[in-house]
């Protein structure tokens, strides 16, 4: 089946969201308001794209708990393709403290996938690649995958003439640049940890010297490989390089957030959707911000309505 987007994430997640009137450490905390959703960055991106009426296929691995995971994706009418694997699908937990308006995320680290899972994933990826225009690779991968699977995916996609958007960091990202992906969209601290590991900065912190180093690197990536970098910075303006190679900043919307989990993924989906529609990068960034804001105003992660 032909799809507008192939979304890859190799770290599927079951997301538990718990709403508390107040979070008291070292005490029993009870809640009568909670929900469970299929999540992970790729699921969130796919779900928002589907809410934007795009055809999106999500590729990931199965695992212990995959029946429930699939049930949840079916409830969202998501097109899911999985490679066989037996290691458990992780559960991550969001604690929303309504008294303090805070969102606390507890992330389980995934267990290693079965040997040979990467080969199965690549086989499915090659088949799906023939029937899409855009590839989005999002999130960290579970341990156990052999070889540079993300850079190899980028290579295959660019060789096939696809538009490629990346949302991951570290060595995998650096090794992917050789194949010239179109868009890199990560947050500011992730970019810093990838290229300037001697620095450490929070998403809402300001460091003028570090910002200049980051901008210089963004310009270098554009000039050498034509890669357009977009960096989200929490409540601070999004930093990006436009179609003409000029650094710009776009303010985010001021809202009272309900649940910020998945907002970056909603941004990615909105950005990719607008670019696929033929919009320029500035307009696509503005729409990405709008989608991220809509997600943050809702309880369910990775949605815009």
C-alpha angles and dihedrals in degrees: 000000000000115000135185092221139024108202118195125194122159098195110068116193140196105213121210114195117194123187116208130184086217135353112228116187118223090017137094108266116198127197133184093183118071141123141197124218140171105255146151120131094280095051090048092051092047093048094052092046089053090050087054088056095251124140105242131173120200119210120197141128127275123227146155104327093027093126090064092041090053091047090056093048090048090054087057091046092239122164103234128186118184138186117223114263135147105206113109124270105240125241119220122192130214118200114199114197105198094187093059097026091233131146116208119190122203109195122197114212110233123245118239117280122239118277109269095027091116091055090052091048092051091050091054092042093056091052094046092045091067091063104048141069100206135042123199117186110191138179137002119305125240115255120266101054109132122229131353096316097165096050089047090053090051091049093052093046095049092045087055091051097249127150107247127203120184130200106175135091145212129039093343090058094046091050091050094059092077088070094051107236114201102231134022112192116177135130124273097254091050091053090048094049090050099049105017106035093165088068128071123194138163122233092253098040124107122221114164095192092050092046089057091052090050093050091050089053092048090052091048092052090050095046096045102037108008091245115157113213124203119187123191116207107189110248092353122091119285111253116216145153113237132219090276095051094257121139113237139174126215122196119234124228120268108232139149101253123221100182122355095188108118096016092117089050091049087052091052092049094048091047094050092044093054093045089052088052090057100258123148119253096258092055090045091052091050091052091046089055090050092052092047091052092050090052093050090054092057132071099225113078120239101020139110098198 
